[in-house]
């Protein structure tokens, strides 16, 4: 049986590459600013957050 985890975002987004280390091990965070055209991503490798165009 398969369970759906409601905390997992299953949108088919392209992987975002970390601008610091080039890794694709990044997680999108929920934007809190007024600029909705950008999204905040967090790199799991170098533990840096960065902005990317949505
Ligand atoms: Zn990185």
mmCIF file of the protein (N, C-alpha, C, O) and its ligand, coordinates in Angstrom:
data_MODEL
# 
_entry.id   MODEL 
# 
loop_
_entity.id 
_entity.type 
_entity.pdbx_number_of_molecules 
1 polymer     1 
2 non-polymer 1 
# 
_entity_poly.entity_id                      1 
_entity_poly.type                           'polypeptide(L)' 
_entity_poly.nstd_linkage                   no 
_entity_poly.nstd_monomer                   no 
_entity_poly.pdbx_seq_one_letter_code       
;(UNK)(UNK)(UNK)(UNK)(UNK)(UNK)(UNK)(UNK)(UNK)(UNK)(UNK)(UNK)(UNK)(UNK)(UNK)(UNK)
(UNK)(UNK)(UNK)(UNK)(UNK)(UNK)(UNK)(UNK)(UNK)(UNK)(UNK)(UNK)(UNK)(UNK)(UNK)(UNK)
(UNK)(UNK)(UNK)(UNK)(UNK)(UNK)(UNK)(UNK)(UNK)(UNK)(UNK)(UNK)(UNK)(UNK)(UNK)(UNK)
(UNK)(UNK)(UNK)(UNK)(UNK)(UNK)
;
_entity_poly.pdbx_seq_one_letter_code_can   XXXXXXXXXXXXXXXXXXXXXXXXXXXXXXXXXXXXXXXXXXXXXXXXXXXXXX 
_entity_poly.pdbx_strand_id                 A 
# 
loop_
_entity_poly_seq.entity_id 
_entity_poly_seq.num 
_entity_poly_seq.mon_id 
_entity_poly_seq.hetero 
1 1  UNK n 
1 2  UNK n 
1 3  UNK n 
1 4  UNK n 
1 5  UNK n 
1 6  UNK n 
1 7  UNK n 
1 8  UNK n 
1 9  UNK n 
1 10 UNK n 
1 11 UNK n 
1 12 UNK n 
1 13 UNK n 
1 14 UNK n 
1 15 UNK n 
1 16 UNK n 
1 17 UNK n 
1 18 UNK n 
1 19 UNK n 
1 20 UNK n 
1 21 UNK n 
1 22 UNK n 
1 23 UNK n 
1 24 UNK n 
1 25 UNK n 
1 26 UNK n 
1 27 UNK n 
1 28 UNK n 
1 29 UNK n 
1 30 UNK n 
1 31 UNK n 
1 32 UNK n 
1 33 UNK n 
1 34 UNK n 
1 35 UNK n 
1 36 UNK n 
1 37 UNK n 
1 38 UNK n 
1 39 UNK n 
1 40 UNK n 
1 41 UNK n 
1 42 UNK n 
1 43 UNK n 
1 44 UNK n 
1 45 UNK n 
1 46 UNK n 
1 47 UNK n 
1 48 UNK n 
1 49 UNK n 
1 50 UNK n 
1 51 UNK n 
1 52 UNK n 
1 53 UNK n 
1 54 UNK n 
# 
loop_
_struct_asym.id 
_struct_asym.entity_id 
A 1 
B 2 
# 
loop_
_chem_comp.id 
_chem_comp.type 
_chem_comp.mon_nstd_flag 
UNK 'L-peptide linking' . 
ZN  non-polymer         . 
# 
_pdbx_entity_nonpoly.entity_id   2 
_pdbx_entity_nonpoly.name        ? 
_pdbx_entity_nonpoly.comp_id     ZN 
# 
_pdbx_nonpoly_scheme.asym_id         B 
_pdbx_nonpoly_scheme.entity_id       2 
_pdbx_nonpoly_scheme.mon_id          ZN 
_pdbx_nonpoly_scheme.ndb_seq_num     1 
_pdbx_nonpoly_scheme.pdb_seq_num     101 
_pdbx_nonpoly_scheme.auth_seq_num    101 
_pdbx_nonpoly_scheme.pdb_mon_id      ZN 
_pdbx_nonpoly_scheme.auth_mon_id     ZN 
_pdbx_nonpoly_scheme.pdb_strand_id   A 
_pdbx_nonpoly_scheme.pdb_ins_code    . 
# 
loop_
_atom_site.group_PDB 
_atom_site.id 
_atom_site.type_symbol 
_atom_site.label_atom_id 
_atom_site.label_alt_id 
_atom_site.label_comp_id 
_atom_site.label_asym_id 
_atom_site.label_entity_id 
_atom_site.label_seq_id 
_atom_site.pdbx_PDB_ins_code 
_atom_site.Cartn_x 
_atom_site.Cartn_y 
_atom_site.Cartn_z 
_atom_site.occupancy 
_atom_site.B_iso_or_equiv 
_atom_site.pdbx_formal_charge 
_atom_site.auth_seq_id 
_atom_site.auth_comp_id 
_atom_site.auth_asym_id 
_atom_site.auth_atom_id 
_atom_site.pdbx_PDB_model_num 
ATOM   1   N  N  . UNK A 1 1  ? 0.839  -1.193 0.000   1.00 0.00 ? 1   UNK A N  1 
ATOM   2   C  CA . UNK A 1 1  ? 0.000  0.000  0.000   1.00 0.00 ? 1   UNK A CA 1 
ATOM   3   C  C  . UNK A 1 1  ? 0.878  1.247  0.000   1.00 0.00 ? 1   UNK A C  1 
ATOM   4   O  O  . UNK A 1 1  ? 1.983  1.268  0.542   1.00 0.00 ? 1   UNK A O  1 
ATOM   5   N  N  . UNK A 1 2  ? 0.353  2.248  -0.611  1.00 0.00 ? 2   UNK A N  1 
ATOM   6   C  CA . UNK A 1 2  ? 1.105  3.510  -0.664  1.00 0.00 ? 2   UNK A CA 1 
ATOM   7   C  C  . UNK A 1 2  ? 0.377  4.552  0.157   1.00 0.00 ? 2   UNK A C  1 
ATOM   8   O  O  . UNK A 1 2  ? -0.844 4.686  0.087   1.00 0.00 ? 2   UNK A O  1 
ATOM   9   N  N  . UNK A 1 3  ? 1.133  5.269  0.917   1.00 0.00 ? 3   UNK A N  1 
ATOM   10  C  CA . UNK A 1 3  ? 0.562  6.381  1.672   1.00 0.00 ? 3   UNK A CA 1 
ATOM   11  C  C  . UNK A 1 3  ? 1.045  7.687  1.074   1.00 0.00 ? 3   UNK A C  1 
ATOM   12  O  O  . UNK A 1 3  ? 2.215  7.828  0.717   1.00 0.00 ? 3   UNK A O  1 
ATOM   13  N  N  . UNK A 1 4  ? 0.149  8.623  0.969   1.00 0.00 ? 4   UNK A N  1 
ATOM   14  C  CA . UNK A 1 4  ? 0.553  9.941  0.516   1.00 0.00 ? 4   UNK A CA 1 
ATOM   15  C  C  . UNK A 1 4  ? 0.920  10.790 1.725   1.00 0.00 ? 4   UNK A C  1 
ATOM   16  O  O  . UNK A 1 4  ? 0.138  10.935 2.664   1.00 0.00 ? 4   UNK A O  1 
ATOM   17  N  N  . UNK A 1 5  ? 2.095  11.332 1.682   1.00 0.00 ? 5   UNK A N  1 
ATOM   18  C  CA . UNK A 1 5  ? 2.528  12.220 2.748   1.00 0.00 ? 5   UNK A CA 1 
ATOM   19  C  C  . UNK A 1 5  ? 2.102  13.638 2.401   1.00 0.00 ? 5   UNK A C  1 
ATOM   20  O  O  . UNK A 1 5  ? 2.605  14.207 1.432   1.00 0.00 ? 5   UNK A O  1 
ATOM   21  N  N  . UNK A 1 6  ? 1.192  14.219 3.162   1.00 0.00 ? 6   UNK A N  1 
ATOM   22  C  CA . UNK A 1 6  ? 0.689  15.556 2.807   1.00 0.00 ? 6   UNK A CA 1 
ATOM   23  C  C  . UNK A 1 6  ? 1.745  16.642 2.935   1.00 0.00 ? 6   UNK A C  1 
ATOM   24  O  O  . UNK A 1 6  ? 1.544  17.754 2.446   1.00 0.00 ? 6   UNK A O  1 
ATOM   25  N  N  . UNK A 1 7  ? 2.856  16.347 3.578   1.00 0.00 ? 7   UNK A N  1 
ATOM   26  C  CA . UNK A 1 7  ? 3.883  17.373 3.732   1.00 0.00 ? 7   UNK A CA 1 
ATOM   27  C  C  . UNK A 1 7  ? 4.812  17.420 2.526   1.00 0.00 ? 7   UNK A C  1 
ATOM   28  O  O  . UNK A 1 7  ? 5.657  18.309 2.418   1.00 0.00 ? 7   UNK A O  1 
ATOM   29  N  N  . UNK A 1 8  ? 4.651  16.458 1.619   1.00 0.00 ? 8   UNK A N  1 
ATOM   30  C  CA . UNK A 1 8  ? 5.543  16.417 0.470   1.00 0.00 ? 8   UNK A CA 1 
ATOM   31  C  C  . UNK A 1 8  ? 4.895  17.150 -0.705  1.00 0.00 ? 8   UNK A C  1 
ATOM   32  O  O  . UNK A 1 8  ? 3.749  16.891 -1.073  1.00 0.00 ? 8   UNK A O  1 
ATOM   33  N  N  . UNK A 1 9  ? 5.648  18.048 -1.263  1.00 0.00 ? 9   UNK A N  1 
ATOM   34  C  CA . UNK A 1 9  ? 5.169  18.796 -2.418  1.00 0.00 ? 9   UNK A CA 1 
ATOM   35  C  C  . UNK A 1 9  ? 5.500  17.987 -3.663  1.00 0.00 ? 9   UNK A C  1 
ATOM   36  O  O  . UNK A 1 9  ? 6.668  17.764 -3.979  1.00 0.00 ? 9   UNK A O  1 
ATOM   37  N  N  . UNK A 1 10 ? 4.474  17.556 -4.356  1.00 0.00 ? 10  UNK A N  1 
ATOM   38  C  CA . UNK A 1 10 ? 4.711  16.677 -5.498  1.00 0.00 ? 10  UNK A CA 1 
ATOM   39  C  C  . UNK A 1 10 ? 4.571  17.419 -6.824  1.00 0.00 ? 10  UNK A C  1 
ATOM   40  O  O  . UNK A 1 10 ? 4.317  16.814 -7.865  1.00 0.00 ? 10  UNK A O  1 
ATOM   41  N  N  . UNK A 1 11 ? 4.740  18.732 -6.767  1.00 0.00 ? 11  UNK A N  1 
ATOM   42  C  CA . UNK A 1 11 ? 4.742  19.476 -8.017  1.00 0.00 ? 11  UNK A CA 1 
ATOM   43  C  C  . UNK A 1 11 ? 5.953  19.058 -8.845  1.00 0.00 ? 11  UNK A C  1 
ATOM   44  O  O  . UNK A 1 11 ? 7.037  18.822 -8.310  1.00 0.00 ? 11  UNK A O  1 
ATOM   45  N  N  . UNK A 1 12 ? 5.755  18.973 -10.121 1.00 0.00 ? 12  UNK A N  1 
ATOM   46  C  CA . UNK A 1 12 ? 6.831  18.529 -11.011 1.00 0.00 ? 12  UNK A CA 1 
ATOM   47  C  C  . UNK A 1 12 ? 7.706  19.709 -11.409 1.00 0.00 ? 12  UNK A C  1 
ATOM   48  O  O  . UNK A 1 12 ? 7.772  20.087 -12.579 1.00 0.00 ? 12  UNK A O  1 
ATOM   49  N  N  . UNK A 1 13 ? 8.360  20.271 -10.439 1.00 0.00 ? 13  UNK A N  1 
ATOM   50  C  CA . UNK A 1 13 ? 9.259  21.383 -10.730 1.00 0.00 ? 13  UNK A CA 1 
ATOM   51  C  C  . UNK A 1 13 ? 10.596 20.854 -11.211 1.00 0.00 ? 13  UNK A C  1 
ATOM   52  O  O  . UNK A 1 13 ? 11.013 19.751 -10.857 1.00 0.00 ? 13  UNK A O  1 
ATOM   53  N  N  . UNK A 1 14 ? 11.246 21.649 -12.009 1.00 0.00 ? 14  UNK A N  1 
ATOM   54  C  CA . UNK A 1 14 ? 12.606 21.303 -12.392 1.00 0.00 ? 14  UNK A CA 1 
ATOM   55  C  C  . UNK A 1 14 ? 13.513 21.450 -11.179 1.00 0.00 ? 14  UNK A C  1 
ATOM   56  O  O  . UNK A 1 14 ? 13.294 22.330 -10.347 1.00 0.00 ? 14  UNK A O  1 
ATOM   57  N  N  . UNK A 1 15 ? 14.509 20.617 -11.070 1.00 0.00 ? 15  UNK A N  1 
ATOM   58  C  CA . UNK A 1 15 ? 15.436 20.768 -9.950  1.00 0.00 ? 15  UNK A CA 1 
ATOM   59  C  C  . UNK A 1 15 ? 16.197 22.073 -10.059 1.00 0.00 ? 15  UNK A C  1 
ATOM   60  O  O  . UNK A 1 15 ? 16.625 22.474 -11.141 1.00 0.00 ? 15  UNK A O  1 
ATOM   61  N  N  . UNK A 1 16 ? 16.356 22.725 -8.927  1.00 0.00 ? 16  UNK A N  1 
ATOM   62  C  CA . UNK A 1 16 ? 17.075 23.984 -8.896  1.00 0.00 ? 16  UNK A CA 1 
ATOM   63  C  C  . UNK A 1 16 ? 18.510 23.714 -8.458  1.00 0.00 ? 16  UNK A C  1 
ATOM   64  O  O  . UNK A 1 16 ? 18.753 23.040 -7.457  1.00 0.00 ? 16  UNK A O  1 
ATOM   65  N  N  . UNK A 1 17 ? 19.432 24.239 -9.207  1.00 0.00 ? 17  UNK A N  1 
ATOM   66  C  CA . UNK A 1 17 ? 20.833 24.018 -8.897  1.00 0.00 ? 17  UNK A CA 1 
ATOM   67  C  C  . UNK A 1 17 ? 21.329 25.083 -7.928  1.00 0.00 ? 17  UNK A C  1 
ATOM   68  O  O  . UNK A 1 17 ? 21.070 26.273 -8.110  1.00 0.00 ? 17  UNK A O  1 
ATOM   69  N  N  . UNK A 1 18 ? 22.030 24.650 -6.915  1.00 0.00 ? 18  UNK A N  1 
ATOM   70  C  CA . UNK A 1 18 ? 22.609 25.586 -5.952  1.00 0.00 ? 18  UNK A CA 1 
ATOM   71  C  C  . UNK A 1 18 ? 23.684 26.428 -6.631  1.00 0.00 ? 18  UNK A C  1 
ATOM   72  O  O  . UNK A 1 18 ? 24.579 25.882 -7.275  1.00 0.00 ? 18  UNK A O  1 
ATOM   73  N  N  . UNK A 1 19 ? 23.605 27.762 -6.493  1.00 0.00 ? 19  UNK A N  1 
ATOM   74  C  CA . UNK A 1 19 ? 24.605 28.614 -7.125  1.00 0.00 ? 19  UNK A CA 1 
ATOM   75  C  C  . UNK A 1 19 ? 25.954 28.568 -6.410  1.00 0.00 ? 19  UNK A C  1 
ATOM   76  O  O  . UNK A 1 19 ? 26.950 29.062 -6.938  1.00 0.00 ? 19  UNK A O  1 
ATOM   77  N  N  . UNK A 1 20 ? 25.995 27.988 -5.231  1.00 0.00 ? 20  UNK A N  1 
ATOM   78  C  CA . UNK A 1 20 ? 27.242 27.960 -4.460  1.00 0.00 ? 20  UNK A CA 1 
ATOM   79  C  C  . UNK A 1 20 ? 28.059 26.709 -4.754  1.00 0.00 ? 20  UNK A C  1 
ATOM   80  O  O  . UNK A 1 20 ? 29.270 26.784 -4.963  1.00 0.00 ? 20  UNK A O  1 
ATOM   81  N  N  . UNK A 1 21 ? 27.387 25.558 -4.769  1.00 0.00 ? 21  UNK A N  1 
ATOM   82  C  CA . UNK A 1 21 ? 28.134 24.313 -4.930  1.00 0.00 ? 21  UNK A CA 1 
ATOM   83  C  C  . UNK A 1 21 ? 27.698 23.525 -6.157  1.00 0.00 ? 21  UNK A C  1 
ATOM   84  O  O  . UNK A 1 21 ? 28.315 22.513 -6.492  1.00 0.00 ? 21  UNK A O  1 
ATOM   85  N  N  . UNK A 1 22 ? 26.630 23.978 -6.840  1.00 0.00 ? 22  UNK A N  1 
ATOM   86  C  CA . UNK A 1 22 ? 26.198 23.296 -8.059  1.00 0.00 ? 22  UNK A CA 1 
ATOM   87  C  C  . UNK A 1 22 ? 25.388 22.042 -7.810  1.00 0.00 ? 22  UNK A C  1 
ATOM   88  O  O  . UNK A 1 22 ? 25.095 21.304 -8.751  1.00 0.00 ? 22  UNK A O  1 
ATOM   89  N  N  . UNK A 1 23 ? 25.021 21.781 -6.570  1.00 0.00 ? 23  UNK A N  1 
ATOM   90  C  CA . UNK A 1 23 ? 24.257 20.584 -6.268  1.00 0.00 ? 23  UNK A CA 1 
ATOM   91  C  C  . UNK A 1 23 ? 22.783 20.792 -6.587  1.00 0.00 ? 23  UNK A C  1 
ATOM   92  O  O  . UNK A 1 23 ? 22.287 21.918 -6.535  1.00 0.00 ? 23  UNK A O  1 
ATOM   93  N  N  . UNK A 1 24 ? 22.092 19.725 -6.913  1.00 0.00 ? 24  UNK A N  1 
ATOM   94  C  CA . UNK A 1 24 ? 20.646 19.794 -7.110  1.00 0.00 ? 24  UNK A CA 1 
ATOM   95  C  C  . UNK A 1 24 ? 19.903 19.317 -5.872  1.00 0.00 ? 24  UNK A C  1 
ATOM   96  O  O  . UNK A 1 24 ? 18.686 19.137 -5.903  1.00 0.00 ? 24  UNK A O  1 
ATOM   97  N  N  . UNK A 1 25 ? 20.634 19.113 -4.783  1.00 0.00 ? 25  UNK A N  1 
ATOM   98  C  CA . UNK A 1 25 ? 20.002 18.697 -3.530  1.00 0.00 ? 25  UNK A CA 1 
ATOM   99  C  C  . UNK A 1 25 ? 19.449 19.923 -2.831  1.00 0.00 ? 25  UNK A C  1 
ATOM   100 O  O  . UNK A 1 25 ? 19.934 20.328 -1.774  1.00 0.00 ? 25  UNK A O  1 
ATOM   101 N  N  . UNK A 1 26 ? 18.419 20.513 -3.441  1.00 0.00 ? 26  UNK A N  1 
ATOM   102 C  CA . UNK A 1 26 ? 17.865 21.740 -2.896  1.00 0.00 ? 26  UNK A CA 1 
ATOM   103 C  C  . UNK A 1 26 ? 16.390 21.551 -2.570  1.00 0.00 ? 26  UNK A C  1 
ATOM   104 O  O  . UNK A 1 26 ? 15.699 20.730 -3.173  1.00 0.00 ? 26  UNK A O  1 
ATOM   105 N  N  . UNK A 1 27 ? 15.934 22.325 -1.612  1.00 0.00 ? 27  UNK A N  1 
ATOM   106 C  CA . UNK A 1 27 ? 14.550 22.265 -1.180  1.00 0.00 ? 27  UNK A CA 1 
ATOM   107 C  C  . UNK A 1 27 ? 13.934 23.637 -1.347  1.00 0.00 ? 27  UNK A C  1 
ATOM   108 O  O  . UNK A 1 27 ? 14.549 24.644 -0.995  1.00 0.00 ? 27  UNK A O  1 
ATOM   109 N  N  . UNK A 1 28 ? 12.725 23.686 -1.881  1.00 0.00 ? 28  UNK A N  1 
ATOM   110 C  CA . UNK A 1 28 ? 12.059 24.974 -2.009  1.00 0.00 ? 28  UNK A CA 1 
ATOM   111 C  C  . UNK A 1 28 ? 11.372 25.329 -0.705  1.00 0.00 ? 28  UNK A C  1 
ATOM   112 O  O  . UNK A 1 28 ? 10.670 24.511 -0.111  1.00 0.00 ? 28  UNK A O  1 
ATOM   113 N  N  . UNK A 1 29 ? 11.582 26.545 -0.276  1.00 0.00 ? 29  UNK A N  1 
ATOM   114 C  CA . UNK A 1 29 ? 10.917 27.009 0.927   1.00 0.00 ? 29  UNK A CA 1 
ATOM   115 C  C  . UNK A 1 29 ? 9.752  27.918 0.541   1.00 0.00 ? 29  UNK A C  1 
ATOM   116 O  O  . UNK A 1 29 ? 9.691  28.440 -0.572  1.00 0.00 ? 29  UNK A O  1 
ATOM   117 N  N  . UNK A 1 30 ? 8.856  28.090 1.461   1.00 0.00 ? 30  UNK A N  1 
ATOM   118 C  CA . UNK A 1 30 ? 7.699  28.934 1.180   1.00 0.00 ? 30  UNK A CA 1 
ATOM   119 C  C  . UNK A 1 30 ? 8.111  30.403 1.247   1.00 0.00 ? 30  UNK A C  1 
ATOM   120 O  O  . UNK A 1 30 ? 8.713  30.842 2.227   1.00 0.00 ? 30  UNK A O  1 
ATOM   121 N  N  . UNK A 1 31 ? 7.790  31.139 0.224   1.00 0.00 ? 31  UNK A N  1 
ATOM   122 C  CA . UNK A 1 31 ? 8.161  32.551 0.233   1.00 0.00 ? 31  UNK A CA 1 
ATOM   123 C  C  . UNK A 1 31 ? 7.361  33.317 1.279   1.00 0.00 ? 31  UNK A C  1 
ATOM   124 O  O  . UNK A 1 31 ? 6.166  33.089 1.467   1.00 0.00 ? 31  UNK A O  1 
ATOM   125 N  N  . UNK A 1 32 ? 8.038  34.212 1.938   1.00 0.00 ? 32  UNK A N  1 
ATOM   126 C  CA . UNK A 1 32 ? 7.374  35.045 2.951   1.00 0.00 ? 32  UNK A CA 1 
ATOM   127 C  C  . UNK A 1 32 ? 7.417  36.514 2.571   1.00 0.00 ? 32  UNK A C  1 
ATOM   128 O  O  . UNK A 1 32 ? 6.825  37.342 3.263   1.00 0.00 ? 32  UNK A O  1 
ATOM   129 N  N  . UNK A 1 33 ? 8.079  36.845 1.525   1.00 0.00 ? 33  UNK A N  1 
ATOM   130 C  CA . UNK A 1 33 ? 8.194  38.232 1.123   1.00 0.00 ? 33  UNK A CA 1 
ATOM   131 C  C  . UNK A 1 33 ? 7.099  38.614 0.149   1.00 0.00 ? 33  UNK A C  1 
ATOM   132 O  O  . UNK A 1 33 ? 6.304  37.769 -0.263  1.00 0.00 ? 33  UNK A O  1 
ATOM   133 N  N  . UNK A 1 34 ? 7.054  39.897 -0.224  1.00 0.00 ? 34  UNK A N  1 
ATOM   134 C  CA . UNK A 1 34 ? 6.027  40.365 -1.161  1.00 0.00 ? 34  UNK A CA 1 
ATOM   135 C  C  . UNK A 1 34 ? 6.319  39.981 -2.607  1.00 0.00 ? 34  UNK A C  1 
ATOM   136 O  O  . UNK A 1 34 ? 5.440  40.072 -3.464  1.00 0.00 ? 34  UNK A O  1 
ATOM   137 N  N  . UNK A 1 35 ? 7.522  39.562 -2.875  1.00 0.00 ? 35  UNK A N  1 
ATOM   138 C  CA . UNK A 1 35 ? 7.866  39.266 -4.264  1.00 0.00 ? 35  UNK A CA 1 
ATOM   139 C  C  . UNK A 1 35 ? 7.534  37.814 -4.586  1.00 0.00 ? 35  UNK A C  1 
ATOM   140 O  O  . UNK A 1 35 ? 8.328  36.906 -4.336  1.00 0.00 ? 35  UNK A O  1 
ATOM   141 N  N  . UNK A 1 36 ? 6.355  37.618 -5.141  1.00 0.00 ? 36  UNK A N  1 
ATOM   142 C  CA . UNK A 1 36 ? 5.894  36.260 -5.399  1.00 0.00 ? 36  UNK A CA 1 
ATOM   143 C  C  . UNK A 1 36 ? 6.510  35.670 -6.657  1.00 0.00 ? 36  UNK A C  1 
ATOM   144 O  O  . UNK A 1 36 ? 6.325  34.489 -6.950  1.00 0.00 ? 36  UNK A O  1 
ATOM   145 N  N  . UNK A 1 37 ? 7.239  36.486 -7.397  1.00 0.00 ? 37  UNK A N  1 
ATOM   146 C  CA . UNK A 1 37 ? 7.842  35.964 -8.621  1.00 0.00 ? 37  UNK A CA 1 
ATOM   147 C  C  . UNK A 1 37 ? 9.139  35.229 -8.312  1.00 0.00 ? 37  UNK A C  1 
ATOM   148 O  O  . UNK A 1 37 ? 9.732  34.592 -9.183  1.00 0.00 ? 37  UNK A O  1 
ATOM   149 N  N  . UNK A 1 38 ? 9.566  35.325 -7.071  1.00 0.00 ? 38  UNK A N  1 
ATOM   150 C  CA . UNK A 1 38 ? 10.771 34.608 -6.680  1.00 0.00 ? 38  UNK A CA 1 
ATOM   151 C  C  . UNK A 1 38 ? 10.415 33.529 -5.686  1.00 0.00 ? 38  UNK A C  1 
ATOM   152 O  O  . UNK A 1 38 ? 9.402  33.612 -4.992  1.00 0.00 ? 38  UNK A O  1 
ATOM   153 N  N  . UNK A 1 39 ? 11.249 32.524 -5.626  1.00 0.00 ? 39  UNK A N  1 
ATOM   154 C  CA . UNK A 1 39 ? 11.066 31.491 -4.627  1.00 0.00 ? 39  UNK A CA 1 
ATOM   155 C  C  . UNK A 1 39 ? 12.389 31.299 -3.891  1.00 0.00 ? 39  UNK A C  1 
ATOM   156 O  O  . UNK A 1 39 ? 13.472 31.497 -4.440  1.00 0.00 ? 39  UNK A O  1 
ATOM   157 N  N  . UNK A 1 40 ? 12.258 30.912 -2.647  1.00 0.00 ? 40  UNK A N  1 
ATOM   158 C  CA . UNK A 1 40 ? 13.443 30.701 -1.828  1.00 0.00 ? 40  UNK A CA 1 
ATOM   159 C  C  . UNK A 1 40 ? 13.769 29.220 -1.816  1.00 0.00 ? 40  UNK A C  1 
ATOM   160 O  O  . UNK A 1 40 ? 12.908 28.375 -1.573  1.00 0.00 ? 40  UNK A O  1 
ATOM   161 N  N  . UNK A 1 41 ? 15.005 28.931 -2.079  1.00 0.00 ? 41  UNK A N  1 
ATOM   162 C  CA . UNK A 1 41 ? 15.452 27.543 -2.073  1.00 0.00 ? 41  UNK A CA 1 
ATOM   163 C  C  . UNK A 1 41 ? 16.555 27.387 -1.033  1.00 0.00 ? 41  UNK A C  1 
ATOM   164 O  O  . UNK A 1 41 ? 17.264 28.335 -0.694  1.00 0.00 ? 41  UNK A O  1 
ATOM   165 N  N  . UNK A 1 42 ? 16.670 26.180 -0.549  1.00 0.00 ? 42  UNK A N  1 
ATOM   166 C  CA . UNK A 1 42 ? 17.656 25.887 0.483   1.00 0.00 ? 42  UNK A CA 1 
ATOM   167 C  C  . UNK A 1 42 ? 18.491 24.711 0.019   1.00 0.00 ? 42  UNK A C  1 
ATOM   168 O  O  . UNK A 1 42 ? 17.959 23.670 -0.366  1.00 0.00 ? 42  UNK A O  1 
ATOM   169 N  N  . UNK A 1 43 ? 19.798 24.883 0.058   1.00 0.00 ? 43  UNK A N  1 
ATOM   170 C  CA . UNK A 1 43 ? 20.693 23.816 -0.367  1.00 0.00 ? 43  UNK A CA 1 
ATOM   171 C  C  . UNK A 1 43 ? 20.987 22.898 0.803   1.00 0.00 ? 43  UNK A C  1 
ATOM   172 O  O  . UNK A 1 43 ? 21.404 23.343 1.873   1.00 0.00 ? 43  UNK A O  1 
ATOM   173 N  N  . UNK A 1 44 ? 20.764 21.609 0.585   1.00 0.00 ? 44  UNK A N  1 
ATOM   174 C  CA . UNK A 1 44 ? 21.008 20.639 1.649   1.00 0.00 ? 44  UNK A CA 1 
ATOM   175 C  C  . UNK A 1 44 ? 22.485 20.315 1.795   1.00 0.00 ? 44  UNK A C  1 
ATOM   176 O  O  . UNK A 1 44 ? 22.892 19.714 2.789   1.00 0.00 ? 44  UNK A O  1 
ATOM   177 N  N  . UNK A 1 45 ? 23.283 20.701 0.824   1.00 0.00 ? 45  UNK A N  1 
ATOM   178 C  CA . UNK A 1 45 ? 24.695 20.344 0.843   1.00 0.00 ? 45  UNK A CA 1 
ATOM   179 C  C  . UNK A 1 45 ? 25.497 21.405 1.597   1.00 0.00 ? 45  UNK A C  1 
ATOM   180 O  O  . UNK A 1 45 ? 26.196 21.097 2.563   1.00 0.00 ? 45  UNK A O  1 
ATOM   181 N  N  . UNK A 1 46 ? 25.389 22.647 1.150   1.00 0.00 ? 46  UNK A N  1 
ATOM   182 C  CA . UNK A 1 46 ? 26.176 23.696 1.809   1.00 0.00 ? 46  UNK A CA 1 
ATOM   183 C  C  . UNK A 1 46 ? 25.327 24.501 2.795   1.00 0.00 ? 46  UNK A C  1 
ATOM   184 O  O  . UNK A 1 46 ? 25.818 25.456 3.397   1.00 0.00 ? 46  UNK A O  1 
ATOM   185 N  N  . UNK A 1 47 ? 24.068 24.124 2.961   1.00 0.00 ? 47  UNK A N  1 
ATOM   186 C  CA . UNK A 1 47 ? 23.195 24.722 3.969   1.00 0.00 ? 47  UNK A CA 1 
ATOM   187 C  C  . UNK A 1 47 ? 23.085 26.221 3.801   1.00 0.00 ? 47  UNK A C  1 
ATOM   188 O  O  . UNK A 1 47 ? 23.146 26.980 4.768   1.00 0.00 ? 47  UNK A O  1 
ATOM   189 N  N  . UNK A 1 48 ? 22.920 26.633 2.554   1.00 0.00 ? 48  UNK A N  1 
ATOM   190 C  CA . UNK A 1 48 ? 22.703 28.045 2.252   1.00 0.00 ? 48  UNK A CA 1 
ATOM   191 C  C  . UNK A 1 48 ? 21.344 28.186 1.593   1.00 0.00 ? 48  UNK A C  1 
ATOM   192 O  O  . UNK A 1 48 ? 20.905 27.293 0.867   1.00 0.00 ? 48  UNK A O  1 
ATOM   193 N  N  . UNK A 1 49 ? 20.679 29.304 1.843   1.00 0.00 ? 49  UNK A N  1 
ATOM   194 C  CA . UNK A 1 49 ? 19.442 29.573 1.152   1.00 0.00 ? 49  UNK A CA 1 
ATOM   195 C  C  . UNK A 1 49 ? 19.703 30.607 0.067   1.00 0.00 ? 49  UNK A C  1 
ATOM   196 O  O  . UNK A 1 49 ? 20.566 31.474 0.208   1.00 0.00 ? 49  UNK A O  1 
ATOM   197 N  N  . UNK A 1 50 ? 18.949 30.500 -1.010  1.00 0.00 ? 50  UNK A N  1 
ATOM   198 C  CA . UNK A 1 50 ? 19.162 31.422 -2.123  1.00 0.00 ? 50  UNK A CA 1 
ATOM   199 C  C  . UNK A 1 50 ? 17.837 31.629 -2.837  1.00 0.00 ? 50  UNK A C  1 
ATOM   200 O  O  . UNK A 1 50 ? 16.912 30.826 -2.717  1.00 0.00 ? 50  UNK A O  1 
ATOM   201 N  N  . UNK A 1 51 ? 17.770 32.717 -3.576  1.00 0.00 ? 51  UNK A N  1 
ATOM   202 C  CA . UNK A 1 51 ? 16.555 33.017 -4.325  1.00 0.00 ? 51  UNK A CA 1 
ATOM   203 C  C  . UNK A 1 51 ? 16.704 32.512 -5.740  1.00 0.00 ? 51  UNK A C  1 
ATOM   204 O  O  . UNK A 1 51 ? 17.792 32.522 -6.314  1.00 0.00 ? 51  UNK A O  1 
ATOM   205 N  N  . UNK A 1 52 ? 15.583 32.068 -6.293  1.00 0.00 ? 52  UNK A N  1 
ATOM   206 C  CA . UNK A 1 52 ? 15.569 31.677 -7.687  1.00 0.00 ? 52  UNK A CA 1 
ATOM   207 C  C  . UNK A 1 52 ? 14.270 32.155 -8.302  1.00 0.00 ? 52  UNK A C  1 
ATOM   208 O  O  . UNK A 1 52 ? 13.260 32.278 -7.610  1.00 0.00 ? 52  UNK A O  1 
ATOM   209 N  N  . UNK A 1 53 ? 14.290 32.419 -9.573  1.00 0.00 ? 53  UNK A N  1 
ATOM   210 C  CA . UNK A 1 53 ? 13.064 32.824 -10.243 1.00 0.00 ? 53  UNK A CA 1 
ATOM   211 C  C  . UNK A 1 53 ? 12.129 31.629 -10.340 1.00 0.00 ? 53  UNK A C  1 
ATOM   212 O  O  . UNK A 1 53 ? 12.542 30.522 -10.686 1.00 0.00 ? 53  UNK A O  1 
ATOM   213 N  N  . UNK A 1 54 ? 10.876 31.871 -10.032 1.00 0.00 ? 54  UNK A N  1 
ATOM   214 C  CA . UNK A 1 54 ? 9.904  30.780 -10.053 1.00 0.00 ? 54  UNK A CA 1 
ATOM   215 C  C  . UNK A 1 54 ? 9.626  30.350 -11.494 1.00 0.00 ? 54  UNK A C  1 
ATOM   216 O  O  . UNK A 1 54 ? 8.831  29.440 -11.724 1.00 0.00 ? 54  UNK A O  1 
HETATM 217 ZN ZN . ZN  B 2 .  ? 24.996 24.241 -2.171  1.00 0.00 ? 101 ZN  A ZN 1 
# 
